[in-house]
Amino acid sequence: MTDPILADLERGTPFAARHIGVTPPDDQQRMLDVVGYATMEDLLDDAIPASIREKLALALPEPATEAEAAAELRELAGRNQVVTSMIGLGYHGTITPAVIRRNVLESPAWYTAYTPYQPEISQGRLEALINFQTMVEELTGLAVAGASMLDEATAAAEAMALAHRAARNGDTFVVDRDVLPQTLEVVRTRAIPLELNVVVQDLADPLPQGAFGVLAQYPGASGVVRDLRPVVETAHAAGALVVVAADLLALTLITSPGEIGADIAVGTTQRFGVPLGFGGPHAGYLSIRAGLERQLPGRLVGVSIDADGAPAYRLALQTREQHIRREKATSNICTAQVLLAVIAGMYAVYHGPDGLRAIARRAHRYAAILAAGLREHGAAVAEGPFFDTVSVSVPGRAHEIVAAACEAGVNLRLVDPDTIGISCDEATRREHLLAVWAAFGADLGGADIERLDGAAELPESLGRMSEFLTHPVFSTHHSETSMLRYLRRLADRDYALDRGMIPLGSCTMKLNATTEMEPLSNPGFADVHPFAPNGQFDGYLQLFDDLQNWLAEITGYAAISLQPNAGSQGEFAGLLAIRDFHLANDNGHREICLIPASAHGTNAASAVMAGMRVVVVRTGGDQGEIDLGDLRAKIAEHADELAAVMVTYPSTHGVFEDHIGEVCALVHEAGGQVYVDGANLNAMVGLARPGKFGADVSHLNLHKTF
């Protein structure tokens, strides 16, 4: 036996072997023998068309060992600055209970489980999601909540589309001038291909003609808490639905959207124990009044009875993604932020209604004390009731004060040169108030905090009178031991990749290596606010730059965006890029998207959302390939209107279709663009590059590949 060289000993077992599974050569050969190939190269030569097969190795750095990768990630986290952020804008400091962090966020029993299509092996997660839905329903005061959305902004855009379907008249969506800026941008983007008008105004002003919906921020981005009853009455009198973007923690103290007559509520559950993470991922929510259940996008968990007559959980109303009806789609949301929703729901279970009220009251009291001190110093704090956020007018001094606070280790929100926003949260402490006062030049100390305490800023008319979280689960598991046992009991009712294989194809959440999951809990990644000032997230910037460059090399594309937070959003963004390409070339009339009959339903749904008309191309043959004759006929029929073809490669049947190059050429000759769905990229890495064999745009489901 030949001794290994020192370099091999230093590398140890390669990461890929550890991650995918150590397969002895004899086992690999036995598998090749079964499928009739002598070598792996023979198999690849037969499976992948020679015309697209990459012969040269990818120009990527040499692979790191697990220890080296972990050290590099720690170094990148160390280049981010963990600063107390009092910026707000929908992102708040929160304390993830250690029992939840260690037994949910860091537990493969929760982070490797597959979509709960099979309820008999998903009872634990389904109960956790029922907790989440119940939490949202009771806090918002509405009848039904889904099993989570991708984030608050996406939930608001989905609510706009829902309101438009339900109202059945008008084309104008009115948005609160005090809305979160990221929500406004996503709503505007979603409205364009739907040919809806977005009007931003003070909600005290009269509604424009043709309004089908109104979006109100509650509390507003400025911090003000308004009585929305007059807004709801005016909107309903005009036949419009009302969407309230509500802060769930605030709803423990202020009147719920349902009680003031809102039709829909949206928001984020981030401040319920989910780390900031530089902006995500977080679990959004969407809840609705009775009568809108069939319009609800995404997943909904319900309670049923099993064969033995015992209660059992399962997906309700739609067993899979049946609202994604291809070209008749109303939404392309086919997933949920389950891991984050479980964390948020368990945060509510752990703290219960009294614990949540106490956290909310503390944040409110700190904001009230802070405002009282600033007013005493002579600062112009905005008038009106607030929950946890105050706006302060400082003509010409905003930059100076924000810089002084930053120097003291606190980030404030620079609204404009004359205005500063300050938000308190669960992580706020007394020393932070002192640092803010000092940045404003106020000569106040610790004793002044006690002296100024007691200033009530929420009028009784806005106070919450109704109970919430009344189910026993929210009053049972307040000790760490009880919560630990509850989480273990639920995990034991599930089947995840920590127990065995889930052979369900590319849509399966792959078993993320522990080394890849560890950074999620590192404060250098977890505790960075997405609106932190430049210079505080250099590690993230390096991480993004490296990942974009590597993905560009792997795919053969010119540029990569990391913005979309789900495959559905990647599809939408990619198709909007194609739409904008045609508009930029004075070809706005090109709106036909050709989609094979075998494609996943989200493809057609995303095309409809992007303002395209779907034309289905037949598939057939022994391997479900695209029917080239039908493709040519459809191209000829729609040549002047052809925007794109959208194909999955390898196909949904798992096949590398030999004629993919011809498909791309035919569409390009007719003036269209080629969209390759990258859900199955894991079968192409290092073997073929879509950007080189004719594709123009792809989305990549990174969790399925890396």
N, C-alpha and C positions, 0 to 999 in steps of 0.2 A: 504494500500500500504506500503510495507516494505521499510524503508530508505536504500539507497545504502551505502555500506561501504566506508570509506574514500579513500581507494586505488582506487576504481572504479571512484570516483569523481575526483581524481588526474589524472587518465588516460584520462578522457573525452571520447569523441566518438572515437572508435578505428580507426586507419588509414585505415584499409582495408574497413571498412564500408563507410568512407568518399570517398575513392578512387574508389571503385567498384560501390558504390551507396547504400544508406541506404534503405534496403528492409525490410518492416515490416513483422513479422512472418506470418500474415494472407496472404500476397501476395505470400510469398514463399510456403505456404501450398497450395494455389490455383494453383500455377504452378505445384506442385507435383501431385495434384489431376488430372490435365489435362493429364499428362503423365503416370498416373496410379500407383503412389507410395505413401505409407503412410508417409515415412520419407526420409530424405536425405541419411541416411545410407542404406536404402533399395535400393535406386537408385544406389548408388555407388557399393553396393554388386552385383547388377545385371549387371552393366556396366563393371566393372573391374574384370578380371579373378582372382579367389582366389589365384592361384599359384604365382601371382606377387604382390598381394595387401600387402602393408606395414601396419603392425599393431601397430608398435611403433612410437611414436612421434619423429620428427627429432631433433637431438641434436644441436639446434641453440640457440643463446641468446634470452632472453625474448624480446618481441617486444617493440620498443621505441615509444613514442608518436611523433607526427609530430614536436612539438617544441623541443623535445629531439634529434630527428634525425637531425634537422636543426642546432642545437647547436653543435652536434658531427661533422657534416660536416664543420662547420666554424672552429672548433678546428683543424681538419685535414688540412684544407686550411692554417691555421696559422702556421702549422709545415713545410710547403713549404716556401722556401725563394724566394721572388720576386726580382730578380736581373736583371740589364740591361744586356742582352745577345747580344754580338757582334760576335756570333759564326757562323751564317749563315748556310751553308749546306742545303739550301732549306727551312729553317724556319727563319722567320724574325719578328721583332717587327712591329706591325701595330696598327693603331688607328681606332677602329670600331666607325663610327659616331653614336652618341647617338640616333639619330632618327631611324637608322637601327637596332641598338642593341635592343632598347625598342619595336619597332614595327615589327621586324622580328624574331630575335633570341629569344626574350622573349614573343612572341605573339602566343597563341594557334591557332590562325587563320592560321598560317604558320607551326607550328611544329606538328600539329595533323592531317594535311590533308593526305588523302590516295593517293596512286599511281594514276596518272591522266589517267586511262584507259577510263574514261567517260568524254570526253572533255567538254560536256555541263555543268558540275559542276566543271570544273578545269581551266577555262579561265584565271583566275588571275595568278596561278602558271605557266601555260604554257606561258603566256606573259613574266613573270619574267625569265623563262628558255630561251625563244627566246632572251632576252636581254643578258643572259650569253653566249649563243652560238654566237651571233653577236659580242660580245666583244672579244671572243677567236678567231673567224675567222678573224676579222680585225687586231687584234694585231699580230697574227701569219702569216697573209698574205696568208691563205689557204682557200679553197673553202667551206669546211663543217666542223663543230665541233659538237660533241655530247653534250648531256645535263649533262655532268660531269662524271668523273670516281672516283674511290675510293680514289686514291692519286697518286702522281707522279710516284712512283716506280711501282705500279700496271699498270698504263697507259703505262709505258715503256715496261713492259712485254707483255701487250696486243699488243703494236705496233710491238714488235719482231715477235709475232705470225702472225699478219696481214701482215707484210713484207714477211714472209716465204710463206704464202698462195699466195700473189700477185706475188712474184718473180718466184715461181714455179721451182726453181733450187737452188742447194747448200744447205749446212747444217751448215754454219758458220756465226755467228752473231758477228760483230766486235764492241767492246765497247771502247769508249774514255777513256784513262788512267786518265783523269781529270773529270770523272763522279762522281756524288754523291755516297757515299759508300752504302747507303741504297738501292739505285736504282740498283747498281751492284749486291747486294746480292739477291734481289727479281728476277732479270733477270736470274741469275745463277740457282736459285731454279726452276723457271718455265721451264728453258731449259732442265733440266735433263730428266724428263719423256717424253719430246718431241724428245729426242735424237738429240738435237742441240748442237753444240760446241760454247762456248763463248770465244772469244779471246780478251784480253784487251791489247791495244797498243796505242802508240802515233799515232794520225791520220795522221801525216806527213809521216809515214812509209808506204811502199807498202802494199796493201791489200793481205791477204792470198787467196789461191785458194779456190773456193767454197763459197765465201762470198755472202750471199743473202741480207744482210742488215748491216747498220752502224749506231750506236748511238753516237751522238755528244752532249756534254753538252755546253750550250751557255747562259751566260758565264760559264766557267769551275768552278769546285769546288774550285780551287785555286784563282778564281776571274778574270783570264785572259779572254779577249774577242778576239777571233781569227776570221779572215776572213775564213769562211767555204766554200767559192766558190770552191777552188781547191779540197777539200774533196768531195763535191757533184759531181763535174765533174769526178773525178777518180772513185767514186762508180758507177755512172751511166754508165760509159764506161765499167765497169765490170759486168753490169747487176744487180747491187744491189740497193736497196732502201735506202734512207737516212732518219733517224729519228733524229730530233733535240729536245732535252730536253731544253726548253727555259724558262727563267724568264720573266713573262709577264710585270713586271714593267720596266725591262731593255729594252723591245721591244718598249717602248715609245720613246727611244733615239737611239737604234741601228737597223740595217737592219733586217727586219723580215725573218723568215725561208722560207716563200713562195717566197720572192724576191731573195733568193740565190739558189732556186731550190729544196728545201727539199720536200720530199713526205709526211712526217708525222711530226707533232709537238706534244709534250707531255709536261706536267708540272703540277704545282700546282697553285691554285689561292689563297693560304693561305694569302699572304701579301696584298690581296685586302680586308682588314677589318675583316678577320677571326682570332680569337685569337689562340695563339700558342697551348694551351691546352695540353702541354707535348707531342705533336706530332700528335694530331688529335682529332676529325675527321676534315678533310679538303676536299675541292672539287678539285680533279684532273681534268685535261682536256686532250682531244685527238682531234686533227684536222687533216684533210687529204686533199690532192690535189684532183681535179676532176678526176673521173674514179675509185676511191676506195670506193665510197659511200656504195656499197653493202657489203663491208668487215668490215664496222664500227661496233665495239662491243658497247653494251649498248643502251641507248635510244637517239632518235633524235626527236626534236619537229619541226614541219613544219607549214606553213600557208596555209589554204584552204579557201573555200567559203561555207557559211552555206546555209540553205534552203531559206533564204531571200536575198541571194546575198551579204551578208556582210562578211568581212574577219573573219576567225575563226581559232583558233590554235588546233592542234591535234598531236598525235604521228605519225611520218612519217616512211615510208619504212617498218617498222615492227610495227604492232598494239599492240603487247604485247612483248613476248620474243621469237619471231619466229626465231631469229638466234640461239637459243638454241634448236637445232634439235636432242635432245637426243644423241644417239650414233654417229650421224654425226655432233656433235657440233663443233663450231669454238671458242666458248668462253662460260664461265659460268656466265658472268656479266649480271645480270637481274635487276639491280637497279641503283640508282644514289644518289649522295650526295646532294639532292635537297635543303635542308635548307641552307647548306653552299654555294651552287652554287647561290642561291637567294641573300645571303649576298654579295658575291663577285660581282655579276652582278649589284646589287643596289649601291655598292661602286663606280663602274664605272659610273653609271647613275648620282650619287650625285656629283662626282668630275668632270666628263666630261674629254675630251681629254686634255684640258689645265691644269686642276687640277692634272691629273695623271702625266703629263710632269713635273709640278712643284715639285711634291713629288719625282719623279725620279731624277730630277736635284739636289735637295737638298741632297739626299742620295749620289749622285755621287760627288757633291762638297765637302761634309764632308769627303768622302774617299780620294779625291784628296788632301785636306788640311792635313789630317792625314798623308798621305804618304809623302807629302812635308816636314812636320815637322820631321818625322822619318829619312828621307834622310839627312836633315840638321844636325840632331844629329849624323849621321854616320851609321845609320842602313842600312842594305842591303835589300831594298825593291825590290821585283821581278820586272824585266823589262817587258815591254809590256803594252798595253792598258787594262784598267779595268773599271768596272761599279761602283760597291759598295763594293767590297771586295779586300783586298790586302794581299799578303803573304810576310812575313818578315823573313829573315835568321838571326838567332842569335845563332851561334854555342855554344852548351852546356848550353845556358841560358834560353831555352824556359820554363822549369818548373818554374824557379824563377820568370820570368816576368809574366807568367799567374797567378801565386799565388799572386803577388803584385797587379795586376789588380783586381783580385777577392776580395782581402782585401779592395780595394777601391770601390767595388760594381759593377764591370764590368766583365762579362765572356768573355774570348777570346778563340779561338780554338787552342788547343794544337795539331798541326799536327804531330810532332815528336820531339825528344829532341832538335832539332836544328831549328825548323820552327814554326812560329805562323801565324794563319789566323785571320784577323780582318774584320768584315762586318758592314757596316752602313745601316740604314734603316729609315723608317718614324718616328720611336720613338727616333732616335739618337738626342742628344742635345750637345751644345758646351762643357758642363762640362764633357761629356763622352770622348771627344777628349783629354781634359786636363788630365783626369784620365789615359788614355792609354799612353799618352806621359810620364807622371810621372812614370808609371810602367816600362817603358823602360829607365828611368833615364834621360829623356830629360828635360832640364830646360827651358820650354816654358810656356807662360801664355796666358791670354785672348787676349791681343793685337796681339799676333802672329797669331791668327786665321784670323784676318782681313788682316794682312800682307801677309800671305801665300795663301790667297784666289785668285782664278783666274788661278790656274794651270790646264790647260785642259789636260785630259788624254785619251780622245776618239778621234782618228783621223777622219777626215771628210769622209774618204773612208768607214768607218764603220757606219756612221751616218744614221739615218732613214730619208728618203726624202718623203715617202708616208704618206697620211693622214690616220687617223683611227677614229673610233667611230663617223662616220658622220651622222648616223641616228638621227633624231630630239630628240628622247628620251634621248640621251646623252648630250643634250644642253638645256633641258627644266626644270629639277627639281634640280637646284643647291641651292635653298633656303630650309630651314628646313620645312617651311610651305608647299611648293609645293611637297617636297618629302613625307611629312606626308600624304597629301591628295592622292598622287599617290599610296602609299602603301595601304591606306584604300580602295581606289577604286578597286585595284586588289584583295584585300582580300574579298571584297563584291561579287566578281564574282566567288568565290569558295565555296564549301561545305566541311566543316571540322568537327571534333568532337566537336568543340565549338558551333556548330549549331544543331547537332543531331547525331543519331546513324548511323554507317556505318556497316551493318551486312554482312561483307564479309569474315569472318573466320579468321584463324590464321595469314594470311599475312597482316592483318590490323595493322597499327601503333597504338598501344594502347594509350589511353589518359594518358600520363605521368602526374603524380601529380605535381602541382606547386612546392612543396617542393623538388621534385627530379630535377626540371629544374633550380631552383635558383642558385645552385653552379656553373653552366656553366659561369655565369657572375662574379663570385668571382675571383678577381685577383690572389688569392692564388692557384687556379686551372687553370685559363685562361692564365696566363702570365708566365708559366714555360716552358723553352726551353727543347726539348727532349734530347739534348746533354749537358745539364747542369751538372756540376761536382757532384759527390757523396756528400751527406750531404745537398743538396738544395731541395730534393724532398722526405723527410721522410714521409710527410703526404700522398703522393701518394703511397709510398711503403706499408704503413699500410693499406690503402684502398685496394690495390691489394691483399695483403696477406689475409685480412679478406674476400674479395669477393671470392678468390680462395678456401679458406677453406669452406665457406658456400656452394658454388656450388658443391664442392666435396661431402659434406654431403647430399645435396639435390639429387644429381644424383647417388651417390654410386660409383663414379669413384675414382681412386687412385690419379690423378693429373689433373689440369686444366691449360690451356694456355689462356691468355687474348690477345694474339697477333693478331688473325684474326680480320679484321675490317668490315666484312660483312658475311652473311650466306654463300655466294658463296665461300669466302676465307676460312671460317671454314670447309666447305666440302672438299675443295682442301687440306688443311692442314691435316685433319683427314685421308683422303685417302692416302696421302703421308706417314703418320705414319704407316698405314697398309702396304704400299709398302716396306717401310724400315724395318718393322718387318720381312717380308718374306725374304728380301735380307740378313738381319742379320742371318737368320736361313738357309742360302744357298738354299732358295726356290724362287729365282728370276724369275723362270719360271711361278710362280703363278700370272696370270694377268687377270683372268676372274672375272668380277664383276656382280653378279646377281642383277637385279633391277626389282621390280614389275611393271607391265604395268601402274598402277595408279599413279606412283611416279611423283613428280614435275620434269620438264625437266632439272633443274639444277643438279639433282642427276647424271643423265647419262653424262651430260656435264662435271661435275667435274671428274667423273671416267675416261673419255677420256683424259682430261688434265693431270691426274695423271698417264697416260701411261697404263691404263687398257682397256680391251675389254669388252664391255657391252653385256650381254645376258639377254633378257627380260623374266620374269616369268609371266605367265598368272594370272589374278585376275578375280574373278567372285562371284557367290553366291548372296544372298540377300543384303550383305553389302560390296561388293567389296573386299573381303578378298583374301589373297594369296592362290592360288590353290596349296595345299600341294602335290598333285600327280604330277603336272608339276614341282614343286620345286624339288621333289625327282628325277625326270627324268633328270632335268638339272644338278643337283649335280652329278648324276651317269655319265652323259655324259662328264662332265668337272672336275671330281674329282681331277685329278693330277694337274690341272691348276687353281683350284678355289682359288681366293684371298679373296673375301669378298661377303657378301650380304648387300645390302643397303636398309633399310626399314624405312618408316616414322611411328612413333608410338606416340599416336594413329594415325591411318591411315589417308590418305587424305580424306577419307569419314567420318572421325570423330569417327571411331570405334576402341575400344580396342579389337583387334583380340585375341580370346581365345587361339590360338595355337602359340603365339609368343615364348613361351619357347621351343616348339618343333622346330620351325624354327631355333632358335639359336643353339639348340643341333645338328640338322642335319648338319648345316654348320660347326660347330666346329669339329664334327666327321670326316668330309672330309678335315680338315686342314685349313679351311677358318676362317676369322674373321667377326664379325658382327658389321656393322655400323648402328646406329639408328639416323636418322635425327631428331634433337631436335626442329624442328619448332613448334611442338605442345606440348612442355614441359609444357606449362601453364595448360594443362589438367591433368598433372601427379604429380605436386609438392605436396609432403606430402602423396601421395597415392601409388606411385610406383616409383622405382628407376632403370633406365636402366642398370646401372653398376652392379646391383644385380640380374637382371633376365636374364642375358646372353649377354648383349651388351658389346663390347670392346671399341668402339669409338663413340662419338657423337659431333656434333656442336650444340651450343645453340644460338638461336636468342634472346639475352637478352631483346631487346626492346619489344618483343612480350610477354614476360613472366613477367618481373619486371618493 
